[in-house]
Amino acid sequence: MISSDQIKKSIEASIPCEWIQVEGEDGRHFNAVIVSAEFVGKTMIQQHQLVYRALRERMKDDVHALSMRTLTPEQWVNAQSSK
């Protein structure tokens, strides 16, 4: 079984993140919010592909489902200020 922290570290090893939160209770299903300048100018699909590439081996064996929200730093600031 894999932990949320291990997923987080795998993402951070491939993508420079300004902020990241990964949660999961059963070791197979996870939710993530990832903020990175690497996402600037990319479509949501391209952003998610970056994350999936970062988790390539883990997605094959350890992770059954990953729900993610990817944001650029600007989108993150705007989302935080609208709360």
N, C-alpha and C positions, 0 to 999 in steps of 0.2 A: 504494500500500500504506500502511496506517495502523499506527502504533506503539502499544504498550501505554501509553506515556506520554500519547499524544494521547487515548486512550480515558479514561484516568484524569482528565485535565484537563477533558474534556467532562462527566464525571460530577460532578466537584467544582464546576464552574461552575453546576450546577443544584441540587445536593444538598449541604448542609453535612455533611461527613464527619468523624467523629472518627478514623477509620482507613480506609485503602483500599489495596488491592493489586490490580494488574491484571497478568496475565502472558499472553503469547502469543508463539509462535515464528514463525508463518508470515504474520503480518499480516492474517489473515482469521478465525482462531479464537482466542478469548480466554477466560480464567478470571479471575473477579474475586471478591474478598471485600470487602464494603462494610459499614462500621459507621456508623450515623447515628441520631441522635435523631428524625429525620423518620420513621423506621419504627415508632416507638412507637404502639401501638394499631391498626396496620394488619395485614391478613393478608399472607401471603407473596406472594400474587398482586398485591396492591396495592403492596407494596414493589418487586416486580420491574417493575410498570408505571411506577413513578417513575423507575427506572433506564432503562427503554426510552424513556420520554419525553425523558430527558436526552440520549439517543443517537439520537434520532429520525432525523435525516438520515444519520448514520453507519450505522445499521442498514439503511437502504435500499440504500446503495451500497458501504460499506467493510467492514462486519462480516458474515461469513457465519454465525458461531455465537458465542454468549456464554453461558458457564456461570457462574452467579453464586450466591454465598451472601450473603444479606443478614441483618444482625443489628442489634438495638438495642444501645446501650452496655451495658446490664445483661446481655444475652445474651452479649456479647463477653467481659465480665469473668468470667461463669460458665464459659464455654468455656475461657478461659485458665487458670482456677484448677483445672479438672478434668483438665488435662494432666499 
